Amino acid sequence: MMTMGSVSEENQKECQLTSAHLLSGENGHQFTPENRRPDRTSSYSSKEFSESDPLLPNEFYRTALAPVTASQIHGQEMPSESVRAMVLQILFPFLLAGFGTVLAGMLLDIVQHWDVFRNVSEIFILVPPLLGLKGNLEMTLASRLSTAVNVGRINSSSEKWNLIIGNLALKQVQATVLGFLAALVASALGWILEKELIVNHVALLCCCSVVTAFTASLLQGIVMVGVIFGSKKVGVNPDNIATPIAASLGDIITLGLLAVISQGFFYCIEPYPYITYLVCVVFLCLTPVWAILSFRHTESQKLLLSSWEPIITAMVISSLGGLILDRAITDPKLEGVVLYSPVINGVGGNLVSIQASRIATYLHFHCPLGELPDNSKGCYCPCRSFCTTGPNGKSAQVLLTMAIPGHLIFIYTIYLIQGSLDPPTAFFIFFYLVAALTQVFLLLGFADVLVHCLWKCSRDPDSFSIPYLTALGDLLGTGFLTLCFLLMSLVT
């Protein structure tokens, strides 16, 4: 049994040893506040440095052991970003994404006269949900991986590959299921409108939708992984370029695949009706394989069980936009809706996805999941989104400002490529820009509210916010564009 004297002597020795260890320079180390903090990110830490070292500071959750300012994490300041640097990083991918939506709109304007689009009208209802997969899956993947790279969650080669494989496999599961559900919803809406249901057309929609969603998701996912890790290597913030590049590829690839695949299977319906059923069943049977692979990473494993609510809800919202598009096809007054709907929907989705990804990264740096920073508490006010001097306010101002010149460039590009003799009228440009600006303004304000609400509810906004935002962008864009052409018909 120890005496009080022995306990006191032992404590003195321990204190002397600790002080000597902290103050001596024999080991070449000096005491810093980080040395005495518990490591809350031990699962992501590593002593080895490799190509997957974080672009931004490695530690990202606040601790109570050392005081930090609003822009500091564990004694390290969050790297600031000037407006000029932000604009330069966003501008090129934004224009690239916009030109992708322009090509998608012109492609849709061409393929609407193909046999499959003329005989199976429900395929127009299917277009927005499938194009919306870039928001439900590609942009969500881009935002998730961008945040992981920025906040330093990837510190070893094995961690990096588990993250990549797990997320890509998760995306294939989601693409297959969403493609199948989107076809069923399109068939149901078509049946309600037309009062007729053709079984072979339902099978055609299911087959085309599943194959298109699966193939497009796989191709775009591989490209996005390369873009995110490549941008990190060259010192560019992935939040600024990943989601626009995903959008630029998503629309044209998905729409092109849908047109070719649906036309091919349409010609097979009469001689070989069983082909569509067989192909659809094969792709659905591959789903368990991708589900098993998604368990390679803990985060993708969790998302496999919890991420269905936002993407299915987003798919239904996009289908409502497709319903508007399907009705617009038959009205001569709304002829231009087909050409411009991918543009206005794509630009709005691109801009709001950038903002959502930036807000999510900001929250990851400044507070733990479930808690809001002091400047975000209280009732929401639009001034908080657009009039503040913080990083999120500046980015909202930049993105809202970019919408007008961006759309002017895209309208003029369509006019040049089409070779039309009559340029767009001043009335059309005015109504179109009002519709586009209103859409982006509403989306950016809603993004601020949604991301903070999800964070407060302990739900990662990188995985839950973008599907809602891009689907809402599709619905608002198609609705405002239809209203624009209706007003045009009244004026002219």
C-alpha positions, 0 to 999 in steps of 0.5 A: 500500500502506497504512502502519501509521501511516495505518491507525492514523490511519484507525482513530482517525478512525473511532472519533472519528466513531462516538463523536461520532455516538453521544454527540451530540444534534444529530440528536435521537437518543440511544444505546440498546442497540437501536441497536447490535443487528442486526435479526433481524426485518427482514422484519417491521420498518417505519418507518411506523406503521399500523393493523397495528402490534403490540399487544405489543413488536415484537421477540421473539427473544432476542439475545446482544448485551445481557443480558435477564431471563427476562421481557424481550425486547431490553430490553423487558419482556413485558407482565404480565397479572393474574389478574383481567384474565385472567378478565375477558377469558376469561370472556365468550368462554368462556361464549359458546363454551359456549352455542354448544356447548349449541345444537349439542348440542340441534341434534344431539339434534333432527336425529338423527331426520331421514331422512338420520341415520336411514338413513345411520348413518355420518353420526354418525361424521362429526360429531366430525371435522367439528366438530373442524375448528374445532380443526384449522383455525379455532383453529389459524388464530386461534392463529397470527394471535394470536401474529403480532399479539402478537409484532409480525410484522405492520407494514405493510398489504401484509404484513397482507393477504398473511398474511390471504389466504395463511392463508385460502386455506391453510385452504380447501385443508385443509378440502376435503381433510380433509372428503373424507378424513373421509367416507372414514374414516367410510365405512370404519368403517361398512363394518367395523361393518355389513359392508355398503357402499352406494356412493350413501351413500359419495358422499353422505357425501363430498359433504356433508362436503366442501361443509360443511367448505368453507363453514363454514371460509370463513365462520368464517375471515373472522369470525376475522380480524375478531375478532383484528384488532379485539381488537388495536385495542381493546387486548384480548389475542387469545389470550384471546378468539380461540379461544373465539369460533372454537369458539362459531361452529364447532359450531353453524355446522358442524352446521347446515350438515351437517344441511341439506346432507345432508338436501337431497342425501339427497332427491336420491339417488334421482331424481338420483344423479349430483348428489352426484358432480358437486358433490364433483368441482367442490369438489375441482377448486377445491383447486389454486386455493386452493393457489396463493393460499396462496403469497401468504405465506411462512408459509402456503406452508411450512404447505401442505407441512408441516401435514398430519400433525397435522390428518390424525392429529387427524381420525382421532382424532376419528373414533374419538370419532364411532365411540363416538357412533355406537354410543351412538345405538343404546343406550337407556342412552346416550341423553343422550350425543348431547345433551351430547357437543358440550358436554363436547367443546367446553368441553374443546377451548376451554380447552386451546386458550387454554392452548396459544396462551398457552404458544406466545406465551410461548415466542415471547417468551422463547426462539428456536425449538428452545430451551426456557427454563430453567424448562421443562427437565428431566422433566415434572411436573404441578406445573409445569402447575398449581402454579407462579406463572408466567403459564402456571401461573396460566392453567392454574389459572384455566382448570381452575377455570372448568370446573366453574362453566361446566359447571354453567351449561351443564347448567342452560341445557340444562334450561331450554331443553328445558323438562323436568319433571325436573331433572338428578339429583345423581348425573348432575351429580356423574358429569358434573362428574368426567368434565369435570374429568378431561378438562380436567385431562388436556388441560391437562397434555398441552398443556404437554408437547406445546407444549414438545416441539414447540417443542424440535423446532423446530415451531411449536406454533401450527400443530401443537398445537391439532389434536392437543389438540382431537381428544384432547378429543373422544375423551376427552370422548365416552369419559368421557361414555359412561362417565358414563351407563353408571355412571348406569345402574348406580346408578339 
